[in-house]
């Protein structure tokens, strides 16, 4: 299962995604692919809209931080996509809301 944890307020957000969904074998997993492309899109777009950003993405793990009003709106759009995946595939993704701001994945 993929676990998503996030924090947001009016100024900044952080999102951490960990684990493989397990819907199918790695490389053929449509749930993992959908989650991955949403998070990679968020990370790439932060360079365009965030006043401050940081990230780390590797196999089975992603963390993205963004600051600024446009960054928050972009994050909310991506979160909507993740919630749609969770509604369709609840046994493969869980989203935990209201977590503490993750300032760096090095503390995880």
N, C-alpha and C positions, 0 to 999 in steps of 0.2 A: 504494500500500500504506500502511496505517496502522501506524506504529511505536509501540509502548508500551514505556516504560522506567520501572522503578520501583526503589525502595529501601524496605526496611522493617527495623526491629529491634523490640525489645520495647516501645519507647516511642513511636516515630513512624514515619511513612511519607511518601513523596512519589511521585507518579505523573505521568508526562508522556506525553501522547498527541499524536502529530503526523502529519499527512497525511490524505488521503482514501483510502478503501479501493480505489476503482476497480472495484467490482463492477458498478455501473450508473451512469448519469448522476446528477450531484448532484441531490438532491431525490427520487430514486427508488432510492437505494442502501440496501438492507436491512442490509448489513454496517455501513456508516457509522451508520445509524440505531440499530442495536443497541448499538454501541460508545458512541455519543453519549448515549443514555438512561442507560446504566450510569454513565458518568462524571458526568453531571448529577445523578443520584440520589446518588452519593457526595458530590459537592460540597454539595448541599442538606442531606444528613444530618449532615455535619460540624458544622453550626451547632447541632445537637441534642446530639451525643455527644462532640465533641472538646474537650480542655482548651485547645487552641490550634489554629487553622486559618488557611489562606490559600489563595487560588486565583486562577486566571485562565483564562477560557474565551472563545475566539473561533473563528471559522470555520477549521477545519483544525488547531486547536491547543487543548490543554487541559492544565492543570497544577493538581494538588490536593495540598495538604499537610495532614496531621493529626497530632495528638499526643494520646496517652492510650490506655488499654487498649480502651475501647469503639470508639474511632476505628480502631485496628488491626484489630479483629474485623470491623468494617464494611468496611474496605478489603479484607480477605481474602475476604469474600463477593463483592464486586464483581470482584475478581481471578479468582475461580472462574468467574464469568460470562464474563469476557474470555477465559479459557483455553478455555471451551466453544466460543466463537466461533472461536478460533484452530484448534481441533481440526476444526471443520466447514469452515472457509474459510481454510486455511493460506496460500493465495496472496494473501490480502487483508489479513492482520494478522500482525504478528510481535511477540512479547513478549520483551524482554530483561530478565533478572532480575539482581539483585545489583548494581545501579548505585549510584553515589555519591548521597547525599542531595542533592536539588535544593532549595535553600532559597528560591530565587526564580527565576522564569522569566526575569528580566531578565539573568541570567548565561548564558543559553543562546544 
